[in-house]
Amino acid sequence: MNGSEMVLAVENGRFRQNVSISSGENHLQVRATDDVSGMTGISDILLVYGDFETSDLVITLTWDTPTADLDLHVTDPHGVEVNYLNMTTANGSLDIDDLSGFGPETYTSDRAISGDYLVEVQCYDLGNDSYANATIEIWREGTHIGTFGPHRLTQSDYSLEHPESWWTVQVIDIN
């Protein structure tokens, strides 16, 4: 979607994925590779138009494994953290807590406040996977400002205290 790749699980020849679209044009394309023959097919580009006001700040987490549970954590300039336990605050919200692989999890702030936003990813549970490669995409006022990762996480941590289960991605300065 819009030049960013995500891997999807296929079950019985079908896949399903929620995506967060941006205001304006969004380009979606599907590429499928047969595991047996190695042949790849690519769909035409599907144009989806989002007719809504552009958010000040959008941060999206995706990962490449089907059973891992990664979590997006965003701390605003007031020190208020948005995560799976606190999904909506006065300054932003998390759309979903994806528990079963791939993501996306998207943080949105319609009117970002001035100051530093801390972006982190936590590996809550690897499930049946031995690792998960996390990628973060950041948009500011509808403009893509960066792709971070992939970053490999190899340690699950239900207590949220194991340093190897965390990836400090970026501090974003909003003026």
C-alpha positions as CSV (number, residue, x, y, z in Angstrom):
1,M,0.0,0.0,0.0
2,N,1.4,3.4,-1.1
3,G,4.8,1.7,-1.7
4,S,5.0,0.0,1.7
5,E,4.9,-3.8,1.8
6,M,3.3,-6.0,4.3
7,V,3.2,-9.8,4.4
8,L,-0.3,-11.4,4.8
9,A,-1.3,-14.8,6.0
10,V,-3.2,-16.9,3.4
11,E,-5.8,-19.5,4.6
12,N,-7.7,-21.7,2.2
13,G,-6.6,-19.4,-0.7
14,R,-7.9,-16.2,0.9
15,F,-6.5,-13.3,2.8
16,R,-7.9,-10.4,4.8
17,Q,-6.2,-7.3,6.0
18,N,-7.4,-4.0,7.6
19,V,-5.5,-1.0,6.3
20,S,-5.4,2.6,7.3
21,I,-5.7,4.9,4.3
22,S,-4.5,8.4,4.1
23,S,-6.5,11.4,2.9
24,G,-6.2,11.7,-0.9
25,E,-5.0,9.0,-3.2
26,N,-4.0,5.6,-1.9
27,H,-2.5,2.9,-4.2
28,L,-3.0,-0.8,-3.3
29,Q,-1.4,-3.7,-5.1
30,V,-1.3,-7.4,-4.3
31,R,1.7,-9.6,-5.1
32,A,1.4,-13.4,-4.5
33,T,4.1,-16.0,-4.8
34,D,3.4,-19.7,-5.0
35,D,5.6,-21.5,-2.5
36,V,5.9,-24.6,-4.7
37,S,6.6,-23.1,-8.1
38,G,8.1,-19.8,-7.0
39,M,5.9,-18.0,-9.6
40,T,4.7,-14.5,-8.7
41,G,1.6,-12.7,-9.8
42,I,0.9,-9.0,-9.4
43,S,-2.4,-7.3,-9.5
44,D,-3.3,-4.0,-11.2
45,I,-3.0,-1.0,-8.9
46,L,-6.2,-0.2,-7.1
47,L,-6.8,3.5,-6.4
48,V,-8.7,4.3,-3.2
49,Y,-9.4,7.9,-2.4
50,G,-9.8,9.0,1.2
51,D,-12.0,12.1,1.5
52,F,-11.3,13.3,5.0
53,E,-9.1,15.9,6.8
54,T,-5.5,14.9,7.0
55,S,-4.3,14.1,10.5
56,D,-1.3,15.9,11.9
57,L,0.6,12.8,12.9
58,V,0.1,9.1,11.8
59,I,2.5,6.3,12.9
60,T,1.9,2.7,11.6
61,L,3.5,-0.5,12.8
62,T,3.7,-3.7,10.7
63,W,5.6,-6.9,11.1
64,D,6.4,-10.0,9.0
65,T,5.3,-12.9,11.1
66,P,1.9,-14.6,11.5
67,T,1.7,-15.4,15.2
68,A,3.7,-12.6,16.9
69,D,2.0,-9.9,18.9
70,L,3.9,-6.6,18.7
71,D,2.7,-3.4,20.2
72,L,3.0,0.2,19.2
73,H,3.7,2.6,22.1
74,V,3.6,6.4,21.4
75,T,4.3,8.9,24.3
76,D,3.2,12.5,23.7
77,P,5.0,15.6,24.8
78,H,3.0,15.6,28.1
79,G,4.3,12.1,28.9
80,V,1.0,10.4,28.2
81,E,1.5,7.0,26.5
82,V,-0.9,5.5,24.0
83,N,-0.7,1.7,23.8
84,Y,-2.9,-1.4,23.9
85,L,-3.8,-0.7,27.6
86,N,-4.5,3.0,27.0
87,M,-5.8,3.3,23.4
88,T,-7.3,6.8,23.4
89,T,-6.1,10.0,25.0
90,A,-6.8,13.7,24.6
91,N,-3.9,13.9,22.0
92,G,-4.1,10.7,20.0
93,S,-5.4,7.1,19.6
94,L,-4.4,3.6,18.6
95,D,-6.8,2.0,16.1
96,I,-6.5,-1.6,17.0
97,D,-4.4,-4.0,19.1
98,D,-3.5,-6.7,16.6
99,L,-2.8,-9.9,18.6
100,S,-2.2,-12.4,15.8
101,G,0.5,-11.2,13.5
102,F,1.4,-8.7,10.7
103,G,-0.4,-5.6,12.0
104,P,-1.0,-2.9,11.2
105,E,-1.4,-0.9,14.4
106,T,-1.8,2.8,13.7
107,Y,-1.5,5.8,16.0
108,T,-3.2,8.9,14.9
109,S,-3.2,12.5,16.3
110,D,-5.6,14.8,14.4
111,R,-4.1,17.9,16.1
112,A,-0.6,17.0,17.4
113,I,0.7,19.2,20.3
114,S,4.1,20.8,20.1
115,G,7.0,18.8,21.5
116,D,8.7,15.4,21.3
117,Y,6.8,12.2,20.6
118,L,8.6,9.0,21.6
119,V,7.8,6.0,19.3
120,E,8.5,2.5,20.6
121,V,7.7,-1.1,19.6
122,Q,7.4,-3.8,22.2
123,C,7.4,-7.6,21.5
124,Y,4.7,-8.8,23.8
125,D,4.6,-12.4,22.5
126,L,6.3,-14.1,19.6
127,G,3.7,-16.9,19.5
128,N,5.1,-19.7,17.3
129,D,7.6,-17.4,15.6
130,S,11.2,-17.3,16.7
131,Y,11.5,-13.6,15.7
132,A,9.5,-10.7,14.2
133,N,10.8,-7.9,11.9
134,A,9.0,-4.7,12.8
135,T,8.7,-1.7,10.5
136,I,7.4,1.8,11.4
137,E,6.0,4.4,8.9
138,I,5.5,8.0,10.0
139,W,3.4,10.7,8.2
140,R,3.3,14.3,9.2
141,E,0.3,16.4,7.8
142,G,-0.1,13.8,5.1
143,T,3.5,13.7,4.0
144,H,5.6,10.6,4.5
145,I,8.5,11.5,6.7
146,G,10.2,8.2,7.2
147,T,10.3,4.4,7.2
148,F,12.2,2.9,10.1
149,G,13.3,-0.8,10.2
150,P,12.9,-3.5,9.6
151,H,14.1,-4.2,13.2
152,R,14.4,-7.8,14.4
153,L,12.8,-8.6,17.8
154,T,13.7,-12.0,19.3
155,Q,12.5,-11.7,22.9
156,S,8.9,-11.9,24.2
157,D,8.1,-10.1,27.4
158,Y,4.7,-10.1,29.1
159,S,6.0,-8.0,32.0
160,L,7.0,-5.1,29.7
161,E,10.4,-4.9,31.4
162,H,12.8,-6.9,29.4
163,P,15.1,-4.5,27.4
164,E,15.6,-6.9,24.5
165,S,11.9,-6.9,23.8
166,W,11.8,-3.2,23.1
167,W,12.8,-1.1,20.1
168,T,13.1,2.6,20.6
169,V,12.3,3.7,17.1
170,Q,12.4,7.5,17.0
171,V,11.7,10.8,18.8
172,I,9.6,13.1,16.6
173,D,9.8,16.8,17.2
174,I,6.5,18.5,16.4
175,N,6.7,22.3,16.3
